[in-house]
């Protein structure tokens, strides 16, 4: 919400994230410890994090910017206000790249499922992540880092057949399911769309200020 709102209003990412998180200081699942300190600070500064929060919040840039270089640049900026470690920035950029490429080849993806692998291969070339994973290695494993979470998210996308299937696979792994679900869901939407009934149910949980951002976001998405 904060990243999308910042882009829509032309505001600084860090200031928007800080403002929104202070508005909602106790989310279900809570914020990470160091991020909570950042939120409470009156002079918040980046703290060298490579946590997966950078990858979880980046998706709006891949929808609201069209050029790949712009997407990567903006992804870096969304991360750097807190997660300015190279791994934190790379995690955010890789997720944004996956969404950008999925949107670029969206029509072809509907008929050529092999393109999903090509999208993932491009993300691997960019990031150096290893997607040769096995379920038993990641099941119920809590890893709050970008380098431990983003490869799992990409691996799930490669195993999935649709949006709901992708979300189910992410959540079923346990542990940090909300973050993994957010990352997987952001990529899955770009490939398969969100089923209408799921979209309506999700919106029904949101307060009015968040709904306003969502509706504005979808109304100005770059084709």
N, C-alpha and C positions, 0 to 999 in steps of 0.2 A: 504494500500500500504506500509506504513512504517513498520508495524509489519511483513508482509510477507517478505519485503526486508531485514529486520534485521535477520530473521531466515535463509533466503537463503544465506546471506553473513556472518553469524556468528557474527553479530554486536549487540551492546547493544540496547535494545528496546528504552530506553529514548533518546539516542543519535540519533537513526534513526527517531523517531517521531519528535524530535526537528528539525532535518535537513530537513525532508520532509515538515513540516509545515512552516518553514521559506522559503522554495522554493515556496510554494503556500500559502501566508499569507492571501489571501482574497477569500476563497472558497464561492460558492453559499450557502447561509444559514448562513454563518459566523461561527466562533468558539465561544464557550462560553467565558464570560468575564474573568474569572480566568485562563482558559486555554490559552486565548490570551496573558495574562500577562506572563504565563509560556513560551510561544513560543518566546516572545520578550526578555525574560531574557537571559543574557549571562552566567548565572550560575543557570539553572533551577533546582528547587527542588520540591519534592512532596508536595502537599498542602492540604492533608486530604480530598480530594473530594470523594463524593459518587455519582457523576453525571453519567448519562447513556453513556457518551463517552467511559467509560471503557468497557462496554458491546458491544458497536458498533464496536470496532476495534479488538476484540479478535479472530475472527473466524479463521485466518490462523493457529493458534496453533493446532486446532482440526483436521486440514488436514495434517499438516506437522510433527505431532508427533503421534505415534500409541498407546502407553501405556497410560491408563487412568490417572495414577499418574503423568506421565510426562505432559499430557495435562493440568491437574489442576495446577501443579507447574508453567508451562510456562504461563498459563492464569493469575496467580497471578502476575508474573513478568511484563507482559504487562500492567497491571493496576497500579502497585505500583510506577512506575516512576512519576505518577501524582496523580492518584486516589488511595491513600494508606489507605483510610478509609475502615474498614471491610466490609461495605455494597458495596463499589465500587469494592473491590476484589471479593466478593461473586457474584455480578452481572456478572462480567466477567467470573468467573469460571462456573457459571450455564449455560451461553450461550455456552461456550466451551464444557461442559458436554453434553448438548442437541445435539450438532453437532456430537460429538464423538459417542454417543449412536446411533444416526440416521445412521451414517456411518457403525457402527458395525452390525446393523440389516437391512441394506439397502435392500438386496435381499428379506428378509422376509416381509419388509414393503410393497413391491409391491403387495403382495397377502394377507397379513393379516393387515388390517387397525387398528385392535385393538392394534397392537404394538406401534402405535403412542401414545396412551394413556399410555402404559407402560413406554415409554421414558419420557413422561411428568411427570408421577408419580415418577419416579426416580429423576428427577430434583426437584420436590417438596420435596422429602425426603432429598435431599442434602441441599436445600436452606431454606426450611420452608415457601416458598411463598404460598400465597392463590390464586388459579386459579378459584375460584368460583366468577366469575365476570359477570356483565351485561353490555350490550353495552351502555345503557344510563348513566352508571356511568363513563365511560371512553371516551365517545364521546366529542370531542373538549375540552379535558382537558389537559392542558400543565403541564407535570410533568417531570422535567429534572433529576430526581434521578434514580438510578438503581432499587431500591425497588419499584418505581412507574411505571417503564417502562418494565422491564424484565418479570414480571408476565403477563402483557398485551400481550407481544410478544408470550409467551408460550400459552396463552389462544387463541390467533389468530391461531396459528399452530393447536391447537386442533379442531378448527372450520372449517379448510380449507380442500379443496379437491385436491389442486395442487399448483404449484409455483405461477402462475399468480393470482390465487384466493387468495392466502395468501398475496401477495403484494397489491392487490386491497383492501383487508380488512384492511390492515395496513394503507394505505394512506387515505382511506375513513374516518378514525377516526378524521382526521384533526390535527391541532396544530403541535406537533413535529413530523411530518410525515416522514421527511428524516431519523431521527435517528431510529424511530420505524420500518420504512421500511428496513433499513440496518440490524437491528437485526433479524427481521422476515425473511428477504431474506436469511441471512446467514444460518439459520436453515432449511428453506424451500429447499434450494439447496441440502442440504445433504439428504433430504427425496425424493424429486421429480426431481431433476436436473433443470437447467435453460433451457427453450425452446431455441432452436438454434437461432431463429430470434431475440429474446430478448437479448441473449448474444451478437450477432453481432451488434445490435443497440447500446447497452451499450458501447461496445468497441469502436465504432465509435466516441464517445464523448471524449475519453481519449487522452491526449498528449502522445507522443512516449515513454517518460521515464516510464510512468505508464503502457503502453501496454507491455513494455519489462518485467516488474515485473510480470504482469499477465501471460504472456506466459511462463516465467520461472517457476512460481508457479505451473501451471497446468502440467508442464512437469516432476516435481519431487514429486508430491503428493504420500504419502505413501499409498499403496493399503489397 
